[in-house]
């Protein structure tokens, strides 16, 4: 059975068009804030594990 050789480019072009759009209404978060929240969560969990062992 013959295979089509053009499907990959069309689907990739659609993804590029989809991800290339900027949404002005989207919530924008600073990446360092996300890193800080992850580190803070890890510290809180570690402290709770020492204070309140199971």
Secondary structure, 3 states (H helix, E strand, C coil): CCCCCCHHHHHHHHHHHHHHCCCCCCCCCCHHHHHHHHHHHHHHHHHHHHHCCC
